[in-house]
Amino acid sequence: MPAFPYEVMRERQDALERLDLSIRWGCYDIHVLRFHLTQFPPGRVVGFHKHAEFEFHFIPQGKGKVILEDQEHALRSGMFYLTGPEVIHYQEADALEAMEELCLHVEIVERQQADNAEIDDWEAAEARDCVRRLLELPARPAIDTHDAMTQFLNAYHACIENYSGSYTTIKQSVIQILLRAVRAYDNEERHSTRYPTRDMKAYRYRLAMEYIQANFGGVITLEDVADKLNLSARHIQRLFKELHDGHTFSRVLEDVRLAAVCRQLTESSASIEAIARQTGFAGGNYLHTVFRKRFGITPSAFRNQRA
């Protein structure tokens, strides 16, 4: 890797800007207007100006200064700042050292409610929170603590190499730049957002039952199920007793096998012995005993009733 990892982006400096990128994120459309690496030669000045869109400025190398509204701030490698819509700013490279800048201009437009019927509610909430915070970010540079800059390089390589999934990678890189920029201004407090969570008891019980349903025809033990779920046998036994009418693993397994026997007796003409072997019972005689004890009728009589 070269000393300046972003040097490669000079080879095709307009590669990303040639793309007509429009990204749907939550209830927003994000239009990418500029997306490139540029250089401020030593002493270069860009006088006071403003943009109608969001402009993210990342400094991967060099130093200089920026004036945001009426406050001057020193810039150095590893910093970035945002000039949100209508923010007046002035940029200047150091008199003796060039300043590199990774620049992303995006226009963010909220869609009409009618266009949002199938969006993911959680994604929409995160997008809305991110855009709100972008509008509220303080007018001062921050350290790129969450490494948003590397997303420029990821997007560039995806564009040049055109590998499978490259277009999606580029779009995700844009969203990551927005999210990581916002996070750079976070203080030590953590968000209290409650993400969708599972009922872990019900979830583990379902996984256990799915494993039993898939393997009841062979030899299967409580330890097999526990190992599959990376839990103790005692934990699995407690799950069954709590969520399967107080029954033990042995009873649960027997329930599953007998249900399969009933299906086969109804739907096939296989012999009782064959059905016993296919459903995990030791043989026809043992199945006859278990079936009669549970249902008060023999397998053959059950089949005749369903005929």
KEGUGU-874226 format. One record per residue (C-alpha): residue number from 1; residue in one letter; y, z, x. Coordinates in nm, 2 decimals, padded with zeros to 4 digits. Layout:
<pts>
i, aa, north, up, east
NUM, A, Y, Z, X
...
</pts>
This chain:
<pts>
i, aa, north, up, east
1, M, 00.00, 00.00, 00.00
2, P, 00.34, -00.09, 00.14
3, A, 00.59, 00.19, 00.23
4, F, 00.78, 00.10, -00.08
5, P, 00.52, 00.05, -00.35
6, Y, 00.75, -00.13, -00.59
7, E, 00.83, -00.40, -00.33
8, V, 00.56, -00.62, -00.50
9, M, 00.78, -00.64, -00.81
10, R, 01.03, -00.86, -00.62
11, E, 00.77, -01.14, -00.59
12, R, 00.81, -01.23, -00.95
13, Q, 01.12, -01.03, -01.05
14, D, 01.15, -01.17, -01.40
15, A, 00.77, -01.15, -01.48
16, L, 00.81, -00.87, -01.74
17, E, 01.13, -01.00, -01.88
18, R, 00.97, -01.33, -01.97
19, L, 00.75, -01.15, -02.21
20, D, 00.87, -01.13, -02.57
21, L, 00.76, -00.77, -02.62
22, S, 00.79, -00.61, -02.96
23, I, 00.60, -00.28, -03.00
24, R, 00.51, -00.10, -03.32
25, W, 00.51, 00.27, -03.26
26, G, 00.49, 00.50, -03.56
27, C, 00.77, 00.40, -03.80
28, Y, 00.97, 00.22, -03.53
29, D, 00.98, -00.13, -03.38
30, I, 01.06, -00.13, -03.01
31, H, 01.21, -00.45, -02.87
32, V, 01.21, -00.47, -02.49
33, L, 01.52, -00.65, -02.37
34, R, 01.51, -00.59, -01.99
35, F, 01.22, -00.46, -01.77
36, H, 01.26, -00.51, -01.40
37, L, 01.33, -00.38, -01.05
38, T, 01.68, -00.44, -00.92
39, Q, 01.88, -00.34, -00.61
40, F, 02.23, -00.21, -00.56
41, P, 02.33, -00.31, -00.21
42, P, 02.52, -00.05, 00.00
43, G, 02.86, 00.02, -00.17
44, R, 02.79, -00.18, -00.48
45, V, 02.98, -00.07, -00.78
46, V, 02.92, -00.14, -01.15
47, G, 03.23, -00.03, -01.34
48, F, 03.24, 00.16, -01.66
49, H, 03.05, -00.01, -01.94
50, K, 02.81, 00.07, -02.23
51, H, 02.51, -00.08, -02.41
52, A, 02.41, -00.09, -02.77
53, E, 02.05, -00.01, -02.68
54, F, 01.87, 00.26, -02.48
55, E, 01.87, 00.19, -02.10
56, F, 01.65, 00.39, -01.87
57, H, 01.75, 00.40, -01.50
58, F, 01.49, 00.52, -01.25
59, I, 01.56, 00.55, -00.88
60, P, 01.25, 00.49, -00.67
61, Q, 01.44, 00.46, -00.34
62, G, 01.79, 00.50, -00.20
63, K, 02.08, 00.70, -00.33
64, G, 02.42, 00.67, -00.50
65, K, 02.60, 00.82, -00.79
66, V, 02.65, 00.78, -01.16
67, I, 02.93, 00.89, -01.39
68, L, 02.81, 00.96, -01.74
69, E, 03.10, 01.00, -01.98
70, D, 03.34, 01.19, -01.75
71, Q, 03.09, 01.38, -01.53
72, E, 02.98, 01.25, -01.18
73, H, 02.62, 01.31, -01.06
74, A, 02.46, 01.23, -00.73
75, L, 02.15, 01.01, -00.74
76, R, 01.85, 01.02, -00.50
77, S, 01.50, 00.89, -00.49
78, G, 01.28, 01.03, -00.76
79, M, 01.55, 01.08, -01.02
80, F, 01.63, 00.90, -01.34
81, Y, 01.89, 00.90, -01.62
82, L, 01.93, 00.76, -01.97
83, T, 02.23, 00.58, -02.10
84, G, 02.16, 00.59, -02.47
85, P, 02.34, 00.37, -02.72
86, E, 02.71, 00.36, -02.66
87, V, 02.71, 00.60, -02.36
88, I, 02.98, 00.49, -02.12
89, H, 02.87, 00.50, -01.75
90, Y, 02.96, 00.39, -01.40
91, Q, 02.72, 00.32, -01.12
92, E, 02.77, 00.31, -00.74
93, A, 02.53, 00.28, -00.45
94, D, 02.58, 00.48, -00.13
95, A, 02.82, 00.32, 00.11
96, L, 02.55, 00.30, 00.38
97, E, 02.22, 00.28, 00.19
98, A, 02.10, 00.05, -00.08
99, M, 01.98, 00.20, -00.41
100, E, 01.68, 00.06, -00.59
101, E, 01.66, 00.09, -00.97
102, L, 01.37, 00.04, -01.21
103, C, 01.54, -00.06, -01.53
104, L, 01.41, -00.07, -01.89
105, H, 01.64, -00.17, -02.19
106, V, 01.49, -00.12, -02.53
107, E, 01.62, -00.15, -02.88
108, I, 01.45, 00.10, -03.12
109, V, 01.47, 00.01, -03.49
110, E, 01.33, 00.22, -03.77
111, R, 01.13, 00.02, -04.01
112, Q, 01.17, 00.03, -04.39
113, Q, 00.95, 00.28, -04.57
114, A, 00.75, 00.00, -04.74
115, D, 00.63, -00.12, -04.40
116, N, 00.48, 00.21, -04.30
117, A, 00.19, 00.24, -04.54
118, E, -00.09, 00.23, -04.28
119, I, 00.06, 00.42, -03.99
120, D, -00.10, 00.72, -03.84
121, D, 00.09, 01.03, -03.95
122, W, 00.05, 01.21, -03.62
123, E, 00.16, 00.91, -03.42
124, A, 00.45, 00.87, -03.65
125, A, 00.56, 01.23, -03.61
126, E, 00.54, 01.20, -03.23
127, A, 00.74, 00.88, -03.23
128, R, 01.00, 01.03, -03.45
129, D, 01.03, 01.34, -03.23
130, C, 01.06, 01.13, -02.92
131, V, 01.33, 00.91, -03.06
132, R, 01.52, 01.21, -03.19
133, R, 01.50, 01.38, -02.85
134, L, 01.61, 01.06, -02.67
135, L, 01.93, 01.06, -02.88
136, E, 01.98, 01.43, -02.79
137, L, 01.91, 01.42, -02.42
138, P, 02.19, 01.57, -02.20
139, A, 02.41, 01.32, -02.02
140, R, 02.28, 01.40, -01.68
141, P, 02.01, 01.28, -01.44
142, A, 01.67, 01.45, -01.42
143, I, 01.38, 01.45, -01.18
144, D, 01.10, 01.21, -01.28
145, T, 00.86, 01.50, -01.30
146, H, 00.60, 01.32, -01.51
147, D, 00.59, 01.00, -01.30
148, A, 00.72, 00.76, -01.55
149, M, 00.81, 00.52, -01.27
150, T, 00.45, 00.43, -01.20
151, Q, 00.44, 00.28, -01.55
152, F, 00.67, 00.00, -01.43
153, L, 00.41, -00.08, -01.17
154, N, 00.12, -00.06, -01.41
155, A, 00.30, -00.30, -01.65
156, Y, 00.39, -00.54, -01.37
157, H, 00.03, -00.56, -01.24
158, A, -00.10, -00.60, -01.59
159, C, 00.14, -00.89, -01.64
160, I, 00.06, -01.07, -01.31
161, E, -00.32, -01.01, -01.31
162, N, -00.36, -01.09, -01.68
163, Y, -00.68, -00.90, -01.71
164, S, -00.86, -00.81, -02.03
165, G, -00.64, -00.57, -02.23
166, S, -00.33, -00.64, -02.01
167, Y, -00.09, -00.70, -02.31
168, T, -00.19, -00.36, -02.46
169, T, -00.15, -00.20, -02.12
170, I, 00.21, -00.33, -02.09
171, K, 00.29, -00.20, -02.44
172, Q, 00.14, 00.14, -02.37
173, S, 00.34, 00.16, -02.04
174, V, 00.66, 00.11, -02.23
175, I, 00.58, 00.40, -02.47
176, Q, 00.47, 00.62, -02.18
177, I, 00.81, 00.56, -02.01
178, L, 00.98, 00.69, -02.33
179, L, 00.75, 00.99, -02.36
180, R, 00.76, 01.09, -02.00
181, A, 01.14, 01.06, -01.98
182, V, 01.17, 01.30, -02.27
183, R, 00.93, 01.54, -02.11
184, A, 01.13, 01.55, -01.79
185, Y, 01.40, 01.74, -01.97
186, D, 01.16, 01.99, -02.12
187, N, 01.22, 02.36, -02.04
188, E, 00.95, 02.62, -01.99
189, E, 00.90, 02.66, -02.36
190, R, 00.60, 02.48, -02.51
191, H, 00.60, 02.30, -02.83
192, S, 00.44, 02.47, -03.13
193, T, 00.30, 02.15, -03.27
194, R, -00.04, 02.20, -03.43
195, Y, -00.26, 01.91, -03.37
196, P, -00.54, 01.82, -03.61
197, T, -00.83, 02.04, -03.53
198, R, -01.20, 02.06, -03.63
199, D, -01.39, 02.33, -03.81
200, M, -01.61, 02.38, -03.50
201, K, -01.89, 02.55, -03.69
202, A, -01.92, 02.27, -03.94
203, Y, -01.88, 02.01, -03.67
204, R, -02.16, 02.16, -03.45
205, Y, -02.38, 02.21, -03.76
206, R, -02.33, 01.84, -03.85
207, L, -02.42, 01.73, -03.49
208, A, -02.73, 01.95, -03.50
209, M, -02.84, 01.80, -03.83
210, E, -02.77, 01.45, -03.70
211, Y, -02.99, 01.52, -03.40
212, I, -03.27, 01.65, -03.61
213, Q, -03.25, 01.36, -03.85
214, A, -03.28, 01.12, -03.56
215, N, -03.57, 01.30, -03.40
216, F, -03.78, 01.48, -03.66
217, G, -04.07, 01.24, -03.63
218, G, -04.15, 01.37, -03.28
219, V, -04.18, 01.70, -03.11
220, I, -03.85, 01.88, -03.14
221, T, -03.76, 02.24, -03.07
222, L, -03.47, 02.47, -03.12
223, E, -03.41, 02.45, -02.75
224, D, -03.38, 02.07, -02.76
225, V, -03.11, 02.09, -03.02
226, A, -02.92, 02.36, -02.83
227, D, -02.94, 02.17, -02.50
228, K, -02.81, 01.86, -02.68
229, L, -02.50, 02.05, -02.80
230, N, -02.46, 02.25, -02.48
231, L, -02.50, 02.57, -02.67
232, S, -02.74, 02.86, -02.67
233, A, -03.05, 02.86, -02.89
234, R, -02.92, 03.18, -03.05
235, H, -02.59, 03.02, -03.13
236, I, -02.77, 02.73, -03.30
237, Q, -02.99, 02.96, -03.50
238, R, -02.68, 03.15, -03.62
239, L, -02.52, 02.82, -03.73
240, F, -02.83, 02.73, -03.94
241, K, -02.85, 03.07, -04.10
242, E, -02.48, 03.07, -04.19
243, L, -02.45, 02.70, -04.31
244, H, -02.80, 02.62, -04.43
245, D, -02.87, 02.87, -04.70
246, G, -02.97, 03.14, -04.45
247, H, -03.26, 02.94, -04.32
248, T, -03.39, 02.93, -03.97
249, F, -03.43, 02.62, -03.75
250, S, -03.80, 02.59, -03.84
251, R, -03.72, 02.58, -04.21
252, V, -03.44, 02.33, -04.16
253, L, -03.67, 02.10, -03.96
254, E, -03.94, 02.14, -04.23
255, D, -03.68, 02.05, -04.50
256, V, -03.58, 01.73, -04.31
257, R, -03.95, 01.63, -04.26
258, L, -04.05, 01.69, -04.62
259, A, -03.75, 01.49, -04.75
260, A, -03.87, 01.20, -04.53
261, V, -04.23, 01.25, -04.67
262, C, -04.10, 01.23, -05.03
263, R, -03.91, 00.91, -04.95
264, Q, -04.22, 00.75, -04.80
265, L, -04.44, 00.86, -05.08
266, T, -04.20, 00.70, -05.32
267, E, -04.11, 00.38, -05.13
268, S, -04.43, 00.29, -04.93
269, S, -04.80, 00.26, -04.98
270, A, -04.89, 00.42, -04.64
271, S, -05.17, 00.67, -04.63
272, I, -05.10, 01.05, -04.64
273, E, -05.23, 01.07, -04.28
274, A, -05.00, 00.79, -04.16
275, I, -04.70, 00.95, -04.33
276, A, -04.78, 01.29, -04.18
277, R, -04.79, 01.14, -03.83
278, Q, -04.46, 00.95, -03.89
279, T, -04.28, 01.25, -04.01
280, G, -04.38, 01.50, -03.74
281, F, -04.66, 01.68, -03.91
282, A, -04.98, 01.75, -03.72
283, G, -05.20, 01.57, -03.97
284, G, -05.27, 01.49, -04.34
285, N, -05.44, 01.82, -04.40
286, Y, -05.15, 02.02, -04.26
287, L, -04.90, 01.81, -04.46
288, H, -05.11, 01.87, -04.78
289, T, -05.09, 02.25, -04.72
290, V, -04.71, 02.26, -04.65
291, F, -04.63, 02.02, -04.93
292, R, -04.83, 02.21, -05.20
293, K, -04.68, 02.54, -05.09
294, R, -04.33, 02.41, -05.11
295, F, -04.35, 02.19, -05.43
296, G, -04.66, 02.33, -05.61
297, I, -04.82, 01.98, -05.61
298, T, -05.01, 01.77, -05.36
299, P, -04.86, 01.46, -05.19
300, S, -05.09, 01.23, -05.38
301, A, -05.00, 01.38, -05.72
302, F, -04.63, 01.35, -05.62
303, R, -04.68, 00.98, -05.54
304, N, -04.86, 00.92, -05.87
305, Q, -04.58, 01.08, -06.07
306, R, -04.33, 00.85, -05.90
307, A, -04.55, 00.54, -05.95
</pts>
